[in-house]
Amino acid sequence: MSITVDKPCICGKQHRTLIFRAGMPIEVVDRVYCPTCIEQGLKNGEAFPVRGGWYLHFNLDVARMFAMAKLGIDPALVNPGFIIDGGYVD
């Protein structure tokens, strides 16, 4: 099961279409930064780069609860790489 969501950038001028897979809650992505925001230095230092020059900031508490409850995975193993590399958000 996948859910497609258009998330606006923090500047409000652009949006990014995100696909959430395997039941990953959409709340796991709490901020989106477009390439223009990055050029202007608006990126939070903990945002994770994704293709196209965009950055995503994750709510890791949500991701960890999902991993523990739905996947039976130790929440300590969950980080942005787990979310992206696992294909949970694209």
N, C-alpha and C positions, 0 to 999 in steps of 0.2 A: 504494500500500500504506500502511495506517495501523495503528498500534498504540495501544490504549487502556490507560492505566495509572492506578490510583488511587494518588496520592502523599500520604503523611501530612504534615501540617503539622509544623513543628519542635516545637510544643507537644504533639503527639500526640493532641489532642482532636478534630481535624477532618481531613478529607482532601479533596483536589481531584482530579477526574477530568481527566486530560490526554490529548490526542490528539497523537501524534507521526506526522507525515506524511513521505512521500517518503524513507523510510529513515533519518530523523534518529534517532540513538541515544537511548534513554531516559536515558542517563547525562548528557545535556546539561543536564537540570534536576537540580541537586544539592540544592536546598533550596526548600521551599514555605512561605510565610507566610500564615496566614489573617487575616481582618479583626480578630479578637480579638488576635492577636499584634501587629498593626500598632498597635492602640490602646494596647497595653502597652509599645510602644517596642522590640519585639524584632527589628524588621526590620534586616537588613544594609543598609548604605547603597548597595550596588551591586545590590540587587534591583530587578526591573523590574515596574511595575504592569500587571496584567491585569484583565479585567472582573470585577465582583463584589467589588472591594475586596481581592483577593488580590495577592500579589507572588511572583514567581519569581526565583530566583537561578540563573544559568546557569554551567556549566563551559565557558567559551569556548574552552579548549584542545580539548575534544572537538568542539565546533561547527566550529572552524577546520579540524581534521583531516578532518571530514566534508565540509566545503565544498571543500577542496582535492582530496580523493580521489574523491569521488562526483560533485561538480558542476563541477569544474574552475575554481573561483572562487578568486581571490587571497584567502588567509586574512586579510589585513590589512583586508579589507572586512567581515568578520564581526563583528557586535556584537549586543546583545540585540534591537535594532530589526530587524535582518536576520532573526532567528529568528522573531519574532512577526509582523512585517509580511509576511514571506514565507510565512506559513501553516504553518511547519514544526512549531510547537507551539501548541496551542490548549487 
